[in-house]
Amino acid sequence: MKRNATAVWEGSLKEGNGKLTTESNVLSNTQYSYKTRFESGNGTNPEELIAAAHAGCFTMQLTAYLNESGYRVASLETKCNVDFQNGSVVSSHLSVIGRVDDISTEAFQQHVQKAEKNCPISRLLNTEISSHATLVRS
């Protein structure tokens, strides 16, 4: 399986702007610029996209591990914070809230740690990765 996305940039770094398009067209000529990356503005930026990819990948991996162990997942909600400093992504922190039937807090934490280390995006990133998990009882 291979996936792709295209970035087009026009102009200088600070005054120019770009557009991102993904193979699925979920992003279709989506605007990004210096302002959306380093200030505030309408559009996205690479770090936000990394955070979305990491949150989505981790959540799917955690679901797979929980299902493999016989647990039924009612819901998992993951927020990812990517820290970009001095031109480098220095960390990615995952915060997950899980509603999972008949699981102990300890077992949930073990599955979270396993997913944190083994989801494909975690393995791709060469940075500090951490997580925090909250198990909510129904």
Secondary structure, DSSP 8 states (H G I E B T S, - for coil): ----EEEEEES-TTT-EEEEEETTSSSSSEEEEHHHHHS--SSB-HHHHHHHHHHHHHHHHHHHHHHHTT--EEEEEEEEEEEEETTEEEEEEEEEEEEETT--HHHHHHHHHHHHHHSHHHHH--SEEEEEEEE---
